[in-house]
Amino acid sequence: MCKLGMRCFRLVVAVGGLWLAPAMWAAHVSPRALNTSKPKSTRLSESQRTRRRMRHLASSRGTAVPSTSHSASLTRTSASGARHRYHERFFVSSFAEGITGGDVTEGEDAVVRQAAVDALGNMNGTVVAIEPTSGRVLAMVNQKLALSSGAQPCSTIKLSVALAALNEGLVSKDTKVPLGARSRMNLTEALAHSNNAYFEALGRKLGFEKVAYYAHEYGLGELAGYDIAGEQSGTYPDEVIPQKLGGVGKMCSFGEGISMTPLQLGAMVSAIANGGTLYYLQHPSTPEEITNFQPRIKRQLDIAPLIPEISDGMAGAVQYGTARRLGLNFSEEEILGKTGTCSHAGTRFGWFASYANTSSGRIVVVVFLQGGRPTFGPKAAEIAGLMYRNLYDHNFFLVGSPAPADTTASRPASTTP
């Protein structure tokens, strides 16, 4: 009820429109009073409130970055605490034509090379296949890229870090390493899922001097081949990278500050596959060089007792971890491997190094890709799976099948390449 003498009015909503009462007050009603709606710019419906609240909740939660790679979708936090997402831009294509032009193929295994060419297709990358019991390069597709100065090794660096930590007695494959208040992980799971926090913790415990010592021992920072024309040695820093770039932790989880070549990775994985012999890689260029081929040992690595400690993790990567896409194309034989994904200066890298754990036809396959968003470690693993499928379909893994250079005598290298 309105008190006597007070200006007031009552709006009654009826089917026919608005009814004002009492009528004698109508002359005192301001037209502005009838406009009860807020200005359009400040009006907020229930659905708009809901959408605004959902956006606020989404921004407050942020986006988790996978532990296996540098995500192309990054989260940036402003000074006010709000998080904004942006996408990393890539400037290199993941696809290329004519990448095999100029390759020297006369001394390669024809079956292995064709399997590698077919598997790689038009991806911008290289495939290197190595006989781990001799160091002979059976095929090298896109030799210009394979022999270049290399690229950041991404998570494949975790293989050398794992061997270093095992050699120093810091962990066994079952040791649970605390990663947080309620998180613990062992080496097998860390390799299978490529957990960054685990290997950053190992790197900090080892320290840069030991990390660098073992990396050089396993062949990083030096030529992997013996008289391979055009090969470059990559780089391994003389001191730890600055803390603002992640320090020794990032060197051990993503290979930050390191440049590794596909041949260096292939030589290291070959040593794992054969029990600890680091061979000079040799790439025959003529049939005569195949006939006269002699393996050359660079050095013996004291890793034989450590290989069973990392084998479960490398097998797990293929069976249920970061390299499981390999199984889309091949599952007949056991494959052990390690993926890697990261990016630098607008180029994304995808690595996969592996070997077939068979009684015959043993082979190491390294796939390296560069490009944009379609390039990453699991894609490299998928390509390797296709190559293994091609080899299997051509009876490469049959017991009793000839394996070039398996029966030749090994000898230490007489000169340094």
RARA-V200502 format. One record per helix or strand. SS is the DSSP state (A for helix, B for strand). FROM is the first residue (numbers start at 1). LEN is the number of residues. If there is no record, write none. Layout:
# RARA-V200502
ss->SS from->FROM len->LEN
ss->SS from->FROM len->LEN
This chain:
# RARA-V200502
ss->B from->10 len->5
ss->B from->17 len->5
ss->A from->23 len->6
ss->A from->31 len->4
ss->A from->46 len->16
ss->B from->73 len->5
ss->B from->83 len->5
ss->B from->95 len->1
ss->A from->110 len->11
ss->B from->123 len->1
ss->B from->125 len->7
ss->B from->136 len->6
ss->A from->143 len->4
ss->B from->151 len->1
ss->A from->154 len->14
ss->B from->177 len->2
ss->B from->184 len->2
ss->A from->187 len->7
ss->A from->196 len->11
ss->A from->208 len->10
ss->B from->225 len->1
ss->B from->235 len->1
ss->A from->243 len->3
ss->A from->247 len->7
ss->B from->259 len->2
ss->A from->262 len->13
ss->B from->277 len->3
ss->B from->281 len->2
ss->A from->287 len->5
ss->B from->296 len->5
ss->A from->304 len->16
ss->A from->324 len->5
ss->B from->335 len->10
ss->B from->347 len->10
ss->B from->364 len->8
ss->A from->377 len->17
ss->B from->411 len->2
